[in-house]
Amino acid sequence: MTDSGDAVHLIKQRTPRFEGWNLAPLAGLPVVGLMFTNRFNTIADTWSDSARILGDLLRKDATKVALSAHNYRLAEQANRKN
């Protein structure tokens, strides 16, 4: 799971955002295009925050996640027998 955490952090670092230097292709778009970039950046920021949380969870608490999954499997098996 630590490797998965590292992969999620790598994806987080590569999340694209529109900044001033990369808005040149949008120079001909009306204000609606700028609203799109703000919405896109909001989504990118939300993804980045979520990826940070998930990556930290996978790195630091991998044993707890694995134990929880094991407990859920045992509970599901016990429910099937009843």
C-alpha positions as CSV (number, residue, x, y, z in Angstrom):
1,M,0.0,0.0,0.0
2,T,2.9,2.3,0.5
3,D,3.7,2.1,-3.2
4,S,0.1,3.0,-3.9
5,G,0.4,6.0,-1.6
6,D,3.5,7.0,-3.5
7,A,1.7,6.7,-6.8
8,V,-1.2,8.8,-5.6
9,H,1.2,11.5,-4.4
10,L,2.8,11.4,-7.9
11,I,-0.5,11.9,-9.6
12,K,-1.3,14.7,-7.2
13,Q,1.9,16.5,-8.2
14,R,1.0,16.2,-11.8
15,T,-2.6,17.5,-11.5
16,P,-2.9,20.2,-14.1
17,R,-3.9,23.8,-13.3
18,F,-4.3,26.8,-15.5
19,E,-2.0,29.5,-14.4
20,G,-1.1,32.8,-16.1
21,W,1.7,31.4,-18.2
22,N,-0.4,28.6,-19.7
23,L,-3.5,30.6,-20.5
24,A,-2.1,31.8,-23.8
25,P,-4.2,29.2,-25.8
26,L,-7.3,30.7,-24.2
27,A,-6.4,34.3,-25.0
28,G,-9.1,34.5,-27.7
29,L,-11.9,33.1,-25.6
30,P,-14.5,35.3,-24.0
31,V,-15.1,35.6,-20.2
32,V,-17.0,32.3,-20.3
33,G,-13.6,30.6,-21.0
34,L,-12.1,32.2,-17.9
35,M,-15.0,31.0,-15.8
36,F,-14.2,27.5,-17.2
37,T,-10.6,27.8,-16.1
38,N,-11.7,28.8,-12.6
39,R,-14.0,25.8,-12.4
40,F,-11.3,23.6,-13.7
41,N,-8.8,24.9,-11.2
42,T,-11.3,24.3,-8.4
43,I,-11.8,20.7,-9.5
44,A,-8.0,20.3,-9.8
45,D,-7.5,21.7,-6.2
46,T,-10.2,19.4,-4.8
47,W,-8.5,16.4,-6.5
48,S,-5.1,17.5,-5.2
49,D,-6.4,17.8,-1.7
50,S,-8.2,14.4,-1.9
51,A,-5.1,12.7,-3.4
52,R,-2.9,14.1,-0.6
53,I,-5.3,12.7,2.0
54,L,-5.5,9.3,0.3
55,G,-1.8,9.2,-0.3
56,D,-1.1,9.9,3.4
57,L,-3.6,7.3,4.5
58,L,-2.0,4.6,2.2
59,R,1.5,5.5,3.3
60,K,1.0,5.9,7.1
61,D,-1.9,3.7,8.0
62,A,-1.6,0.8,5.5
63,T,-1.8,-1.8,8.3
64,K,-4.9,-0.3,9.7
65,V,-6.6,-0.3,6.3
66,A,-5.6,-3.9,5.7
67,L,-6.9,-4.9,9.1
68,S,-10.2,-3.1,8.5
69,A,-10.6,-4.9,5.2
70,H,-9.9,-8.2,6.8
71,N,-12.5,-7.5,9.6
72,Y,-15.1,-6.6,7.0
73,R,-14.4,-9.8,5.1
74,L,-14.8,-11.9,8.3
75,A,-18.0,-10.1,9.1
76,E,-19.4,-10.7,5.6
77,Q,-18.5,-14.4,5.8
78,A,-20.2,-14.6,9.2
79,N,-23.4,-12.9,7.8
80,R,-23.5,-15.4,4.9
81,K,-23.4,-18.4,7.3
82,N,-26.4,-17.1,9.3
